[in-house]
Amino acid sequence: MRRLHSDVERWLTPERTHRYPIMLFAITALVYLSSAVRSQNWIEPDGRIIGHDYLAFFMAGDLVNQGRIGELYDFAAQQAYQQQFMAEINPTWSRTCLYLNPPHYAWAMSWLARLGYGPSLIAWWLLSAICFGLTVVIWRGWLGRERLGGPLLLAICMSSWFLAFAGGQNSFFSLLILTAFCGLMLSGREMLAGLVLAALAFKFQLLLVPAGMLLFKARWRALGGLALGGGLTLLATVALSGWDVLGEYVRFGARLGELLQMEGFDVHKQHSWHGLFSLAGQGWMPPVIVRGLTAAGSLASLVVLWLTWRGAWVRSGARLPLQLAALMVATLLTSPHLFHYDVLIATLPAMLWVRAARADGEWVPRESLKVLMAGGFVWLAFSPLLSGLLHVQLSPLLMLWWMVRLRREVKFAGATPCAELPEPG
């Protein structure tokens, strides 16, 4: 093992870790962009349209442009739109890329949809690259140039990174928002942090746990910013779409469990508690038992998170970055649906962990955390294949173990005296 470590250090020099992420990012983007431009009718070899997840976003924006926003949450209307859209491109198309986001997100996508599918997808890829670049800028502020190269290289090598980019998903936007939120909380600009977190309303399931933790810790300024941002989003949604469409969105969301059973939402692709128990009990476990076990897993995750955040609010040192890392893992772990591309957000708690390791030199991470994240990285590379074949989804168990380890590390880091900030009055 020592010889392997020595060989890696000799090959992966600091200078190379600075260059490789940029090279890998550029090569990946250019190769996929060139394949898209050279393809016939934007079709991949397996018959799916290039940027297949983006099709749902494009459809939502196009429906808004056509004045058909009332059909946004009508499953039959979504199905009919995509069948008509794909008729000349790929007549054998039989899937439906569901639009699950709120109405204000559809309005935002309407501006891109005016360009047409191909040009708007390219513009979306460019925006995603910009979001990832801004995220890296924040990470660099946390880690410094010397420490960033290795973790960034691993982030771009994640299969989730490529799937989010190639599929035209919005994971890079979510990653930027959550990274900015954590950065602002670390710097003490809590009201702005809450305002930024409100921008995640397009994927509301990812802001519920952070909002709950802000309430638990009585961070009133952050909650004020979140309420302000959420209120403005709600007003904009009502002004643009009306209460009726908003009500349709809520009713559509209530059918999420039913919708996840459709083709294209295979349970082995779910990295959540729902995916673990649905896959393990496929064919013999009643749905009510699956829902009960999913709720129990989510509750266990929240209990570990609560234990991690107990005690005084301490912003200096390694404690807060480790707590925020646990918060981000819990946000993923308790999400009702978590696909492979969503796991890209796991790069954030990993960066926070490295950030904690350089906080005043007071805390040294244990080897078990390194082993855990290395194991998670390898599992993600092979999980799409292994989960489907073996009916086993290890991701929730790995993330729960990660949270337990972070809880212990927070306790260890808190043993070193730090300057405590006053609790909010």
N, C-alpha and C positions, 0 to 999 in steps of 0.2 A: 504493500500500500504506500509506504514511504517513497519507494522508487517511482511508482506511478505519479505521486504528487510532485516529485522532483521533475519528472519528464514533462508534466503539464506546465509547471512554472517556467521551465526552460523554453518551451514552445510558445506558450501564451504569455508573452512579455507585456508589460504595461503599454508599450507603444502599439503593439498589435491589438490589444483590447480596446484602444481608442479608435483604431481604424476599422476593425472588423464589423462592428455594429453598423457603421455608415455604409460600408460596402455591401453587407448582407441586405440591409434595407433597400438600397438602390437596386441591387440585382433582382430581389424579389418583386419589387414594384415594376421594374422595366420588363421583366420576363412575362409577368401576368398581363401587363398592359399591352405588350406586343401580341400575346396570344389572343387577347380580346379584339384587337384591331384586325388581326388576320382571320378571325373566325367568320364563318358564314352565319349571318343573322344572330350574332351574339350567343351562339349555342356551344356548350361544352360537349366533350365526347360522350358523356353519359346522357345527353339529351336535355339537361337542365340549362336554363338561361344563365349566362355569365352574370355574376352578382345576384344570384337567385333570391337571397334574403332582401336585397334592395328592391326587388320587384314589388313587395308589399308597400314599401315607403313611396315608391313612384306611383303606384296605383292610388294611394290615399291623396297624394298631391294632385294627381290628374282628376280625380273625382271632385275635389274642391274647385279646380279650374273650370270644370264642366258644370258647376252649380249643382252637383249631386251629393253634397255633403251629408244629406239625410240617409244615404245608402251606405255610409261608411262602416256601420256596424251590423249590416245585414249580410249574414254569411252567404246567402244565395246570390246577392249582388256582387260580392267579392269574387265568388266562384265564376259567375258569368263574365265579369270583366276580364279576368285572367284567361279564361278559355277563349274569349274573343281576341284578346291581345296576342295570345300565343298561336292562334289558328294558322296564320301564314308563316310563322317562324318555325314552329314544331307542332304539326297536327296531332302528334301522339301524346302531347302534354295532358296529364290527367290530375296533377297536383294542384293545391291551392296554398299559396304563401299568405298566411293570415296576417292581417293588420291588427295589432293588439294595442297600439299606442293611443294616447288621448287626442282629442280634436285639435288642440293648438299645435301639436306636432305635425298633423296633416297639413295645416295651414302653412307652417314653415316649409314643408316639403313641396308645397305648390309652386314656390318660386323656382326650385330646381327642375320640377317636372315640365316647366314651360320649354326647357331646352330639348326635350325628347329623351328617350330612354338612354341611348348610348352616351351622348354628351353629358347628360346629368349624372350618369354613373361615374364617368371620368372626373367630373367636378367633385362628386362625393368622395372619391378616392383621394383627391388632392386635399379636401377639407379634413379627411381622416388623418392624412399624413401630417398636416399642420397641427392637429390636435395632439398627435403623438409627439411631435417635435416640442410643443409647449410643455407637455408632460415631462419630457426628458430635461428640459430647462429647469423645471422645479426640482426634479430628482438630483440634478447636478448641484443645485444650491444646497441640498441636504448632504450629499455624499462627497462633494468635491470631485475634481476631474480625475484624480488618481484612483478613486474607489469606484467610479461609476462604470468604467468599461466592462468589467466582468459581468456584473448583474445585468447590464443593458444587453450584452451579447446573448445571455441566456433568455432574456425577455423576448428578443426578436426570434430566437430559435424555438420558442414555444409553438406547438402546433396551433394553439388558440390564437396566436398573433396572426398567422397566415389565414386561418379560417375567418376571422373577423374582417380582415382586409379583403380577401377574395370574395366573400359572400356579400360584401357591402353592408355589413352590420354597423350598429351605432356604438359598439363597445369602446371605441377610442374616445368618443365624446363622454361616455360614462366614466372612463378611466381618468380623463382630464378633470372632470368636475370633482370626483372624489379625491384626487390628488391635491387639487387646489383647496378643497375643504380642509384636508388634513394639514396642509402647509399653513393655512391661515389660523387654524386652531393652535398649531405649534408656536406661531408667532404672536398669539394673543389677540388677533383681530377677529374676535368672535362674531360680531354682528355681520361683518362681511362674509365670514365663513358660512353662517346660516343662510345668507342671501344667495351665495353660490350654490349651496346644497339644494335650494329650492329649484334650481335649474334642472335638477334630476327628475322633475315631475313627469317627464316623458317616459320614465321607467320607474314609476313610483315605488315599486316593491323594493328598490335599492335604497330608498331614503327613510323607510319606516324604522328600521333598527337604529340608524344614527340619530333620528329624531327622538326616539324613545330614550336613548342614552343621554342625550342633552337634557331631557326632562328629568331623568333620574339624578343627574349631577347638578341640576338647577342652574344650568348655564343660560340665564335669561336673555342676555344680549344675543347669543347665537339663536335662541328660539325666536326672539323678536325679528331677527333677519330672515329666518325661515318662514315665519308667519307673513312678513311683508312680501317676500318673494312669492309665496304660495297664493296670497291674496291677489297680487297683481296677475299671476298666471290664471287664476280662476276668472277674474274680471275680463281678461283678454279672451279666454275661451268662450265665455258667455256672449261677449260682444261679437265675436267672429262666427260662432256656430249656433248660439241659442241654447236654452235650457233643455230643449227636447233632445238634441244630439248628445248633450252631456249625460242625460238620463239613459239614452241608448248605450252609451259607452259603459256606464256603471252596470247595466243589465248584461251587456256582452261580457264584461269582466267576471260576472257571477257565474258564467258558464265555462270558466277557464278549465276546470277539471274535466268537463266533457270534451272540450276542444283539444286538450292534450292527448286524447285517445285517438285522434285522427292520424291519417298517414302523413308522414313527415315529422311527427312529434314522437318518434320511437323512444320508448322509455330508456333504452340503453344509452341514449344521447344525453339523458338528464343526469347531471352531477349533484343533484340535490337529495335530501332525504326521501322525497317522493320517488326519485329514480331508483334509489337503493332498494326500497321495500317493494315497489311495483315490479322491479326486475326479479327480485328474489322470490316473490310470491306469484309470479305470472302463471296463470292457468289454474291456480288452486287457492289463493288467498282472496277472500272477499274484499271488495273495495272499501268497505267501512273499516276493516282491520288495517288496510294500507293507510287510510287517512288517519286512523288513531296512532299508528306507529310513526307516521310522518310528523304529527303534532308532538308526540313524545320526544322525537329526535330534535325538533326545533326548540322545545322547552329545555331539553338538556343543554343545548348550545347557549341559550339565553342565560341559564343558571351559571355556566362557566364564565360567560361574559360579565355577569353581575359580580361574581367573585373577583374578576380581574379589575373591575373599576371601583371596588369598595375603597374607602379611605379618602384622605384629603386630596384636593386637586393640586398636583405638583407639575408645573410646566417645565422646570429645568431638569437636566439630566436625561437618563434613559427611560424613565418610567412612562411618560406620556407617549412617546413614539411606540413603545411596546403595547400600550393600551389601545392606541389607535389602530395598530396592526391587528390586534384581537377583534376590534370593532369591525374592521373591514372583512376579516374572515367570517365573522358571525353574520354579516350582511349577506355574504354569498351563501352561507350554509343554511340560512332560514328563508332564502328566496323560494317562492312556490314553484318556479321553474328556472332551471339553470342549465343552459346548453354549453357546448364545448367552447364556443367563442366567448361566452360570458366569463369563463374562467381566466381570461386575459386579465381581469381585474385583480387576480391573485398576485400579480406582479407588484401591486401597491403595498400590501403588507410585507412582502419580501424586502422592498426598498426601505420601508419604515424600520424593519428589523436591522438592516445594515446601518441605517441612520442612527438607531439607538446604540449600536456598537461603537460609534465614534463620538458619542455625547459625553464630553468632558473626561473621556478615558476612564470612567468610573465602573463600567460594566463590560464584561467580556462574555460573548455568547458561548454557550456550551456546544459541544460537538453534535449532540443529539438533534439540535435544530438544523444543523447543516445536513445531517443524514436524512431528516424528515423532508426537507425541501428538495434534496436531490432525488429522493424516492418519488415525491410528487411530480417532479419534472419528467421522470422516466415513465411513470404511470400515465400521464397525460398524452405522451407520445403514442402509447399503444392501447389506451382505453377504448377508442372507438371500435377496434377489432376485438379485444379481449372481452369487453362487456357484453357485446352481442353474442359471442360464442359461449362464454362461461356463465352468463346470467349473474354476474357479480359486478357491482359498482363500488369501487373502493374510495372514490373521491370524498364522500361525506365523512367516512371514518378517518381518512388522512387529515381532513380539515379540522375535525374535532380533536384529534391528537395534537395538531398544530396549536389550537386554542389552549389546550391543557398545558402544553409546554410554555406558551406565552404567559399563561397565568403564573407558572412557577418562576419564569424569568422576571416578571414584574415584581413578584415578592422578593426575589434576590436583589434586583436593582434598587428596590425601595429600602433595603437594609442600609444603604449608604446615605448619610444625611444630605439633604438638598434644601435649598431655599424654597420655602413654601409660599405660594401666592394666596392672598386672602380669598376666602369663599365669597361668592356673590351675596350681596345683601338684599 
